[in-house]
Amino acid sequence: MKITSILVAGAMFLAGAAQAAGVDQKLHDKLPDKIKSSGEIRVGTEPQTPPYDFYGEDNKTIIGLERDLRDAMGERLGVKFVDVPSQFASIIPGIQAGRFDMGMSAFGDFAEREKIVDVVNYMLEGTSIIVLDGNPKGVKKLKDACGLKAGAVQGSIPLQLLDKQKTTCPADKPLNVLQFPSNDQIKIALQSGRVDLSMDTTGVAAYSLKHQPAGNKKLELVTGAQYAVGYQAMLVSKESPGLRDALAATMQSLIDDGSYAKIFDKWGLGENKLDKVTINDAARFADYMKLD
């Protein structure tokens, strides 16, 4: 009797502790058994995309809007989201190979991507052009990139946009597109004149340019020209529908109770909010890759 009483009391204590910590048991139950057992979700992310994922002042701790969302989801799911810093282009192959349970690094949703991973859409975003302060090359639209040198991150939507624009440029004004492993390397290339322009997620670019360090050549965002407007999303393996559904339901719960809005407002991205999480919904933005 004493042992039974102790076990019952222990179970009640654990249940109470979980409830106090904000764990939603129904959401937790959606998780794959492997993740329930480990208590962790491994996340591939490139921490060079402020305000979404970037290093704090200690240059070790990843902070940002997406990190805050992962923390909020972790509390609700009763698991820990463990960030694995990675080059952007390696994240989707890492999901497919099982090195990561998911990817969350300012990813867009588009039809080709949905063929290889499941895409959980949780916000809207776009892509903008970045140039040196004063816009010395007079770039107003993407078509103005013809005859110039442009930089983009390997495997990114900006790279696809620039490669598509390259095919429309006249022979006497070719667009030379250079690939880089990360956005911080592109900034250096812009400041040194190695490239004339780059493209990046609008929210990332706006935040980064607002917080440029003193002493470096300044960069600016080209206003009035935005491309690839659509969803920003979490990516999950096609082999893990349980995790996909758990993430979608948990994010929706954050939207419904207002926790999501507080995080977006904190990072100045209130206009990017969604009311409803969707899965593999790229068809909504059929002209996602439209140029000028």
C-alpha positions as CSV (number, residue, x, y, z in Angstrom):
1,M,0.0,0.0,0.0
2,K,2.8,2.4,0.9
3,I,4.6,1.8,-2.4
4,T,1.4,2.2,-4.4
5,S,0.6,5.5,-2.5
6,I,4.1,6.8,-3.3
7,L,3.8,5.9,-7.0
8,V,0.3,7.6,-7.2
9,A,1.6,10.6,-5.4
10,G,4.6,10.8,-7.7
11,A,2.5,10.6,-10.8
12,M,0.2,13.3,-9.5
13,F,3.2,15.5,-8.7
14,L,4.6,15.0,-12.2
15,A,1.3,15.7,-13.9
16,G,0.9,18.8,-11.8
17,A,4.4,20.0,-12.6
18,A,3.8,19.5,-16.3
19,Q,0.5,21.4,-16.1
20,A,2.3,24.2,-14.2
21,A,5.0,24.4,-16.8
22,G,2.4,24.9,-19.5
23,V,2.7,21.5,-21.2
24,D,-0.3,20.6,-23.3
25,Q,-0.7,16.9,-23.1
26,K,-2.7,16.6,-26.3
27,L,0.0,18.3,-28.2
28,H,2.7,16.3,-26.6
29,D,0.9,13.1,-27.5
30,K,1.1,14.0,-31.2
31,L,4.9,13.8,-31.1
32,P,6.7,10.7,-32.5
33,D,7.8,8.2,-29.9
34,K,11.5,8.9,-30.6
35,I,11.1,12.5,-29.7
36,K,9.0,11.8,-26.7
37,S,11.8,9.5,-25.5
38,S,14.7,11.8,-26.2
39,G,12.8,15.0,-25.1
40,E,14.6,16.9,-27.9
41,I,13.8,18.2,-31.4
42,R,17.0,18.9,-33.3
43,V,16.7,22.0,-35.5
44,G,18.9,22.9,-38.4
45,T,19.3,26.7,-38.6
46,E,21.8,29.2,-39.9
47,P,22.3,31.8,-37.1
48,Q,23.1,34.6,-39.6
49,T,19.6,35.8,-40.3
50,P,18.5,38.5,-37.8
51,P,15.9,39.0,-36.5
52,Y,15.0,35.4,-37.0
53,D,18.0,33.4,-35.8
54,F,21.3,35.0,-34.9
55,Y,23.9,35.0,-32.1
56,G,23.5,37.2,-29.1
57,E,26.2,39.4,-27.5
58,D,28.1,36.4,-26.2
59,N,28.4,35.1,-29.8
60,K,27.3,31.7,-28.6
61,T,23.6,31.9,-27.7
62,I,21.1,31.9,-30.6
63,I,18.3,34.5,-30.2
64,G,15.6,35.9,-32.5
65,L,12.0,35.6,-33.4
66,E,12.2,32.0,-34.6
67,R,14.2,31.1,-31.4
68,D,11.5,32.7,-29.3
69,L,8.8,30.7,-31.2
70,R,10.8,27.5,-30.6
71,D,11.0,28.2,-26.9
72,A,7.3,28.8,-26.7
73,M,6.5,25.6,-28.6
74,G,8.9,23.7,-26.5
75,E,7.2,24.8,-23.3
76,R,3.8,23.7,-24.7
77,L,5.1,20.4,-26.2
78,G,7.2,19.5,-23.1
79,V,10.4,19.0,-25.1
80,K,13.5,21.1,-25.9
81,F,14.3,22.5,-29.3
82,V,18.1,22.0,-29.8
83,D,19.6,24.3,-32.4
84,V,22.3,22.9,-34.7
85,P,24.1,25.8,-36.4
86,S,24.5,24.9,-40.1
87,Q,25.1,26.4,-43.5
88,F,21.7,27.2,-45.1
89,A,22.2,24.9,-48.1
90,S,23.0,21.9,-45.9
91,I,19.8,22.0,-43.9
92,I,17.3,20.4,-46.2
93,P,19.8,17.5,-47.1
94,G,20.3,17.2,-43.3
95,I,16.6,16.8,-42.7
96,Q,16.4,14.2,-45.5
97,A,19.4,12.3,-44.0
98,G,17.9,12.4,-40.5
99,R,20.6,14.6,-39.0
100,F,17.9,17.2,-38.1
101,D,14.3,16.6,-37.1
102,M,13.3,19.9,-38.7
103,G,14.6,23.1,-40.3
104,M,13.7,26.6,-39.2
105,S,15.9,29.3,-40.8
106,A,13.7,31.9,-42.7
107,F,12.7,29.2,-45.1
108,G,10.1,30.0,-47.8
109,D,7.4,27.7,-49.1
110,F,7.3,26.9,-52.8
111,A,6.1,23.9,-54.9
112,E,9.5,22.5,-55.6
113,R,10.4,22.4,-51.9
114,E,7.2,20.7,-51.0
115,K,8.2,17.7,-53.2
116,I,11.1,16.9,-50.9
117,V,10.0,18.0,-47.4
118,D,6.8,18.9,-45.7
119,V,6.4,22.6,-45.2
120,V,4.5,24.1,-42.1
121,N,3.7,27.8,-42.9
122,Y,3.6,30.2,-39.9
123,M,4.1,33.7,-41.3
124,L,4.4,35.8,-44.5
125,E,7.6,37.3,-45.9
126,G,9.2,38.6,-49.1
127,T,12.6,39.2,-50.6
128,S,14.3,42.6,-51.2
129,I,17.3,44.0,-52.9
130,I,20.3,45.3,-50.9
131,V,22.9,47.8,-52.3
132,L,25.6,50.1,-51.0
133,D,24.4,53.2,-49.3
134,G,23.4,55.8,-51.8
135,N,22.7,53.1,-54.4
136,P,25.6,54.0,-56.7
137,K,24.5,51.6,-59.5
138,G,20.9,53.0,-59.5
139,V,19.2,49.7,-58.9
140,K,15.4,50.2,-58.5
141,K,14.1,46.9,-59.8
142,L,15.6,43.4,-60.3
143,K,15.8,44.0,-64.0
144,D,18.4,46.8,-63.2
145,A,20.8,44.0,-62.1
146,C,21.6,43.2,-65.7
147,G,25.2,44.1,-66.4
148,L,26.1,43.9,-62.7
149,K,27.4,41.4,-60.2
150,A,25.0,40.0,-57.6
151,G,25.5,37.8,-54.5
152,A,23.1,35.2,-52.9
153,V,23.3,32.4,-50.3
154,Q,23.6,28.9,-51.7
155,G,20.3,27.1,-51.9
156,S,18.2,30.2,-51.2
157,I,15.2,31.9,-52.8
158,P,17.3,35.0,-53.6
159,L,19.7,32.8,-55.6
160,Q,16.8,31.3,-57.6
161,L,15.4,34.8,-58.3
162,L,18.8,36.1,-59.5
163,D,19.4,33.0,-61.6
164,K,16.0,33.5,-63.2
165,Q,16.7,37.2,-63.8
166,K,20.0,36.2,-65.4
167,T,18.2,34.3,-68.2
168,T,16.3,37.5,-69.2
169,C,19.3,39.8,-69.4
170,P,20.6,40.8,-72.9
171,A,23.9,39.3,-74.1
172,D,25.7,42.6,-73.9
173,K,24.6,43.1,-70.3
174,P,24.9,39.8,-68.5
175,L,24.1,39.3,-64.9
176,N,27.0,37.6,-63.0
177,V,25.6,35.7,-59.9
178,L,28.0,34.7,-57.2
179,Q,27.1,32.2,-54.5
180,F,28.1,32.5,-50.8
181,P,27.7,30.2,-47.8
182,S,26.2,32.9,-45.6
183,N,24.7,36.4,-45.5
184,D,27.5,37.9,-43.5
185,Q,30.0,37.0,-46.3
186,I,27.7,38.7,-48.8
187,K,27.8,41.9,-46.8
188,I,31.6,41.9,-46.9
189,A,31.5,41.3,-50.7
190,L,29.1,44.3,-51.1
191,Q,31.3,46.5,-48.9
192,S,34.4,45.6,-50.8
193,G,32.8,46.0,-54.3
194,R,33.1,42.3,-55.2
195,V,29.3,42.4,-55.9
196,D,27.0,45.3,-56.7
197,L,23.9,44.0,-55.1
198,S,22.4,41.1,-53.1
199,M,19.0,39.9,-52.2
200,D,17.7,38.7,-48.8
201,T,14.5,38.1,-46.8
202,T,12.9,41.6,-46.3
203,G,12.6,41.2,-42.5
204,V,16.2,39.9,-42.2
205,A,17.5,42.7,-44.3
206,A,15.6,45.5,-42.6
207,Y,16.7,44.4,-39.1
208,S,20.3,43.9,-40.1
209,L,20.6,47.2,-41.9
210,K,19.0,49.0,-39.0
211,H,21.7,47.6,-36.7
212,Q,24.8,48.0,-38.9
213,P,28.1,48.4,-36.9
214,A,29.9,51.7,-37.0
215,G,33.0,52.0,-39.1
216,N,31.9,49.8,-42.0
217,K,30.5,50.9,-45.3
218,K,26.8,51.3,-45.0
219,L,24.3,49.2,-47.0
220,E,20.7,50.1,-47.8
221,L,17.4,48.3,-48.7
222,V,15.9,49.2,-52.1
223,T,12.4,50.3,-51.3
224,G,9.4,49.7,-53.6
225,A,10.6,46.4,-55.0
226,Q,9.7,43.1,-53.3
227,Y,9.8,39.6,-54.7
228,A,8.9,36.1,-53.7
229,V,6.2,37.3,-51.4
230,G,4.8,34.2,-49.6
231,Y,5.0,32.0,-46.6
232,Q,7.9,31.5,-44.2
233,A,7.9,28.1,-42.8
234,M,9.3,25.2,-40.7
235,L,10.5,22.2,-42.7
236,V,10.0,18.5,-41.7
237,S,10.9,15.2,-43.3
238,K,8.2,13.5,-45.4
239,E,8.8,10.5,-43.2
240,S,7.7,12.4,-40.0
241,P,4.0,13.4,-40.3
242,G,3.6,13.1,-36.6
243,L,6.1,15.8,-35.9
244,R,4.8,17.9,-38.8
245,D,1.2,17.8,-37.3
246,A,2.5,18.5,-33.8
247,L,4.4,21.5,-34.9
248,A,1.4,22.9,-36.8
249,A,-1.0,22.4,-34.0
250,T,1.3,23.9,-31.4
251,M,2.0,27.0,-33.5
252,Q,-1.7,27.4,-34.1
253,S,-2.3,27.2,-30.3
254,L,0.3,30.1,-29.9
255,I,-1.6,32.1,-32.5
256,D,-5.0,31.4,-30.8
257,D,-4.0,32.5,-27.3
258,G,-2.0,35.6,-28.4
259,S,1.5,34.3,-27.5
260,Y,2.5,34.3,-31.1
261,A,1.5,38.0,-31.6
262,K,3.5,39.1,-28.6
263,I,6.7,37.5,-30.1
264,F,6.1,39.1,-33.5
265,D,5.5,42.5,-32.0
266,K,8.6,42.2,-29.9
267,W,10.7,41.9,-33.0
268,G,8.9,44.5,-35.0
269,L,7.3,42.1,-37.5
270,G,3.7,42.4,-36.6
271,E,2.7,42.9,-40.3
272,N,4.0,39.4,-41.1
273,K,1.6,37.5,-38.8
274,L,-0.8,34.9,-40.0
275,D,-4.2,33.9,-38.4
276,K,-3.9,30.3,-39.6
277,V,-1.1,27.8,-39.9
278,T,-1.1,25.8,-43.2
279,I,0.8,22.8,-44.5
280,N,2.2,22.5,-48.1
281,D,0.2,25.6,-49.2
282,A,2.6,27.1,-51.8
283,A,-0.2,26.9,-54.4
284,R,-1.7,30.0,-52.7
285,F,1.2,32.0,-54.1
286,A,1.4,30.6,-57.6
287,D,3.4,33.6,-58.9
288,Y,5.9,33.3,-56.1
289,M,8.9,33.6,-58.4
290,K,7.5,36.4,-60.6
291,L,10.0,39.0,-61.8
292,D,9.4,42.6,-62.9
